[in-house]
Amino acid sequence: MSEVHAVLIGVAQPAPVRWSEGDGRFVTATQPYQEHDFLFAALDGVGSDLTSYTMMIIDAAPDAVIARLETPEDTTLAAATAELEKHVRREDPCTCSSLVIVLVGHGFQVQTWDPAEPDRMDELFALSDLPLIDDWWVPFWREARRDLTATIVVDSCHSETIVRGLFVPDPVIVRELVNDGPRRVIISASMDAQLAYEHSMAGQTQGVLTRGLELAWALPDNRASYETWFASASSIVNRTILQTAVMRIIDPEQTVQLVPPFTTGAPTA
């Protein structure tokens, strides 16, 4: 197995949701809306962002198998998680050796008293019916195939949980020397309470992180590794002051970030 597969999930208009004490979970909110309901504005750049990632992935891996989920039917919690799970399950394994996951849309935070959350906050990604909570990813990665490497890009609000700085000119890289699933690189640009924004230019709207990654990608030298790509993109993203690019490397060997982005290739020299 030596294939690149990608799951690109974009949600331009998530469903409004509210917390149900009786059910102990989020449910779709209906009118009349209540004070603590989560309502989301429509995003203009989600389609453009997914197209940008599609083009970058094909640049790097022309034979990549790409699933683009953006209709309301394809971006429900059940549909999105089912698509993700089929690539990592150990039984009847997928043929990919490198998995790319992209999430573009709205993110939000809620308070939790779970001792496993040091900041007492859960981060959620808004889908077309119900949100995907960050806790879902823990067993997802723990039970995933170990012969897989993964790249995750999240262009949404509240997409990274570390102490933020008001202005961070240098790339923020978090290194985790743990073995809790596939080796993976996570790129985001919205720490803790930071909000993600869209940028419009020449009639095209994009997320700030997506635009930074695409501009960096345009220079071939930046494609040598995730490190070089991220270093260039973060210098663009961090100029906004309002957002801070972060790359989290989860790999006991700390080599997964040395591979050319979106490939199954070997680390660069």
VMD Tcl script that draws the C-alpha trace (Angstrom):
set ca {
  {0.00 0.00 0.00}
  {1.42 3.33 -1.05}
  {-1.44 5.66 -1.81}
  {-2.52 9.13 -0.75}
  {-6.17 9.47 0.20}
  {-7.79 12.72 1.28}
  {-11.03 13.58 3.05}
  {-11.91 17.26 2.59}
  {-14.83 18.44 4.73}
  {-16.25 21.92 4.22}
  {-19.37 23.30 5.90}
  {-20.47 26.75 4.76}
  {-23.74 26.86 6.73}
  {-23.83 24.59 9.78}
  {-27.03 23.80 11.60}
  {-27.77 25.81 14.77}
  {-27.25 23.65 17.85}
  {-28.00 23.70 21.55}
  {-26.90 21.65 24.52}
  {-29.58 19.32 25.84}
  {-29.19 18.61 29.54}
  {-31.71 15.80 29.28}
  {-29.83 14.05 26.48}
  {-26.36 15.00 27.69}
  {-25.35 16.04 24.18}
  {-25.82 18.68 21.49}
  {-29.03 18.61 19.47}
  {-30.17 20.64 16.48}
  {-31.69 23.92 17.69}
  {-35.11 24.96 16.45}
  {-36.91 28.28 16.67}
  {-37.55 30.10 18.87}
  {-33.83 30.11 19.54}
  {-32.61 30.22 23.11}
  {-29.95 32.42 24.70}
  {-27.22 29.78 24.73}
  {-27.87 28.30 21.29}
  {-24.98 28.33 18.82}
  {-25.93 30.04 15.56}
  {-23.49 30.29 12.65}
  {-23.17 32.86 9.88}
  {-22.80 31.61 6.30}
  {-19.21 31.41 5.05}
  {-18.37 32.49 1.52}
  {-14.96 30.89 1.06}
  {-15.48 27.23 1.96}
  {-15.78 26.05 -1.64}
  {-12.70 28.03 -2.69}
  {-10.74 26.62 0.23}
  {-11.58 23.02 -0.65}
  {-10.59 23.69 -4.25}
  {-7.25 25.08 -3.06}
  {-6.49 21.95 -1.04}
  {-7.63 19.73 -3.91}
  {-5.19 21.44 -6.27}
  {-2.29 21.30 -3.81}
  {-2.85 17.61 -3.12}
  {-3.01 16.80 -6.84}
  {0.16 18.83 -7.40}
  {1.97 16.61 -4.91}
  {0.20 13.32 -5.61}
  {-1.52 13.26 -9.03}
  {-3.09 9.86 -8.32}
  {-4.48 10.82 -4.91}
  {-7.99 9.61 -4.11}
  {-9.95 12.61 -2.85}
  {-13.35 12.60 -1.14}
  {-14.79 16.10 -1.04}
  {-17.67 16.42 1.44}
  {-19.56 19.70 1.27}
  {-23.27 19.05 0.69}
  {-25.60 18.99 3.72}
  {-26.12 15.26 3.19}
  {-22.39 14.50 3.09}
  {-21.45 16.68 6.07}
  {-23.70 15.25 8.75}
  {-21.93 13.89 11.82}
  {-22.74 10.31 10.81}
  {-21.64 10.70 7.19}
  {-18.42 12.59 7.94}
  {-17.25 10.25 10.69}
  {-18.09 7.17 8.61}
  {-15.94 8.50 5.75}
  {-13.05 9.22 8.11}
  {-13.25 5.87 9.88}
  {-13.08 3.77 6.72}
  {-9.56 5.04 6.04}
  {-8.09 4.14 9.43}
  {-9.82 0.94 10.52}
  {-7.64 -2.12 11.03}
  {-10.23 -4.61 9.79}
  {-10.62 -4.63 6.00}
  {-8.01 -1.85 5.79}
  {-8.02 0.94 3.25}
  {-5.27 0.95 0.61}
  {-3.89 4.34 1.65}
  {-0.57 4.77 3.41}
  {-0.95 8.55 3.74}
  {-4.21 10.18 4.82}
  {-5.01 13.89 4.48}
  {-7.90 15.35 6.49}
  {-9.04 18.93 5.92}
  {-11.75 20.69 7.97}
  {-12.97 24.09 6.78}
  {-15.81 25.95 8.46}
  {-16.95 27.07 11.89}
  {-15.42 25.94 15.18}
  {-16.54 26.78 18.70}
  {-15.69 26.13 22.35}
  {-17.75 24.99 25.32}
  {-16.80 24.66 28.96}
  {-16.21 21.20 30.38}
  {-15.23 19.84 33.78}
  {-13.49 16.82 32.30}
  {-10.11 16.49 34.09}
  {-8.62 15.32 30.79}
  {-9.08 18.87 29.48}
  {-6.51 21.06 31.30}
  {-8.06 24.26 29.93}
  {-11.57 23.07 30.86}
  {-12.72 23.68 27.30}
  {-13.92 21.37 24.54}
  {-13.37 22.37 20.92}
  {-16.00 21.43 18.35}
  {-16.27 21.60 14.56}
  {-19.75 22.53 13.31}
  {-21.26 20.15 10.76}
  {-24.53 20.29 8.84}
  {-26.50 18.72 11.69}
  {-24.47 18.08 14.85}
  {-20.93 19.13 15.85}
  {-17.83 16.95 15.95}
  {-16.24 17.25 19.41}
  {-12.49 17.06 19.90}
  {-12.89 14.09 22.27}
  {-14.01 11.98 19.30}
  {-10.51 12.08 17.86}
  {-8.87 10.37 20.87}
  {-10.20 6.83 20.26}
  {-10.20 7.48 16.50}
  {-6.41 7.81 16.47}
  {-5.74 5.30 19.24}
  {-7.55 2.55 17.33}
  {-6.27 3.53 13.88}
  {-3.84 1.56 11.74}
  {-0.21 2.15 12.70}
  {1.09 1.73 9.14}
  {-0.46 5.08 8.26}
  {0.77 8.66 8.39}
  {-1.71 11.52 8.54}
  {-1.90 15.22 7.78}
  {-4.70 17.28 9.31}
  {-5.42 20.89 8.36}
  {-8.12 22.79 10.27}
  {-9.20 26.24 9.09}
  {-11.79 27.18 11.72}
  {-12.11 29.10 14.97}
  {-10.75 27.52 18.17}
  {-8.80 24.88 16.27}
  {-5.80 24.60 18.62}
  {-5.61 24.48 22.40}
  {-2.40 26.08 23.61}
  {-1.68 29.37 25.31}
  {-1.78 32.02 22.63}
  {0.28 35.14 22.11}
  {-1.06 38.40 20.74}
  {1.59 38.48 18.04}
  {3.80 35.52 17.22}
  {6.20 36.29 14.36}
  {8.01 32.95 14.50}
  {6.44 29.61 13.59}
  {4.76 27.89 16.53}
  {5.66 24.20 16.49}
  {4.45 21.83 19.19}
  {6.28 18.49 19.37}
  {4.67 15.47 21.03}
  {6.93 12.45 21.46}
  {4.03 10.06 21.96}
  {2.94 6.87 20.26}
  {-0.86 7.06 20.44}
  {-1.70 6.19 16.85}
  {-0.44 7.05 13.37}
  {2.36 9.59 13.11}
  {0.72 12.84 12.14}
  {1.08 16.55 11.44}
  {-1.70 18.96 12.41}
  {-1.76 22.50 10.99}
  {-4.15 25.14 12.30}
  {-4.24 28.88 12.90}
  {-6.67 29.72 15.67}
  {-5.34 29.19 19.18}
  {-7.65 28.99 22.19}
  {-10.03 31.97 21.99}
  {-8.73 33.21 18.64}
  {-11.25 33.46 15.83}
  {-10.53 32.41 12.25}
  {-11.30 34.84 9.46}
  {-11.91 34.87 5.75}
  {-9.96 37.06 3.35}
  {-11.34 38.46 0.09}
  {-9.18 39.56 -2.81}
  {-9.83 39.83 -6.55}
  {-13.30 38.40 -6.14}
  {-12.16 35.29 -4.27}
  {-12.81 34.59 -0.60}
  {-10.57 32.23 1.39}
  {-9.78 31.41 4.97}
  {-6.67 33.21 6.23}
  {-4.87 29.92 6.95}
  {-5.81 28.44 3.58}
  {-4.62 31.53 1.76}
  {-1.30 31.48 3.62}
  {-0.75 27.81 2.82}
  {-1.64 28.33 -0.84}
  {0.65 31.33 -1.24}
  {3.51 29.40 0.35}
  {2.77 26.42 -1.90}
  {3.21 28.57 -4.99}
  {6.98 28.59 -4.37}
  {8.29 25.09 -5.22}
  {11.13 25.29 -2.69}
  {8.55 25.46 0.10}
  {7.26 22.01 -0.83}
  {10.44 20.26 0.31}
  {8.86 19.35 3.65}
  {6.01 20.21 5.98}
  {8.49 22.25 8.01}
  {9.50 24.49 5.11}
  {5.91 24.83 3.88}
  {4.62 25.72 7.32}
  {7.45 28.17 8.03}
  {6.60 30.14 4.91}
  {2.83 29.98 5.41}
  {3.00 30.96 9.08}
  {4.94 34.11 8.21}
  {1.94 35.13 6.10}
  {-0.77 34.07 8.55}
  {0.87 35.63 11.59}
  {0.95 39.07 10.00}
  {-2.77 39.30 10.70}
  {-2.03 39.45 14.47}
  {-5.54 38.04 15.04}
  {-4.52 34.50 14.09}
  {-1.48 32.39 14.91}
  {-0.38 29.44 12.79}
  {0.47 26.27 14.72}
  {1.96 22.97 13.58}
  {1.60 20.07 16.00}
  {3.85 17.08 15.30}
  {2.75 13.83 16.95}
  {5.56 11.39 16.31}
  {8.05 9.74 18.70}
  {10.70 9.92 15.97}
  {9.90 13.51 14.94}
  {10.48 12.79 11.26}
  {6.97 12.87 9.79}
  {7.25 16.63 9.27}
  {10.35 16.18 7.07}
  {8.38 14.49 4.30}
  {7.19 16.54 1.29}
  {3.56 17.52 1.96}
  {0.75 15.26 0.75}
  {3.07 12.46 -0.37}
  {4.17 9.03 0.75}
  {7.79 10.01 0.10}
  {10.85 9.73 2.30}
  {12.13 12.63 4.42}
  {14.22 15.19 2.59}
  {17.94 15.30 3.25}
}
mol new
graphics top color blue
foreach p $ca { graphics top sphere $p radius 0.5 }
foreach p [lrange $ca 0 end-1] q [lrange $ca 1 end] { graphics top cylinder $p $q radius 0.2 }
display resetview
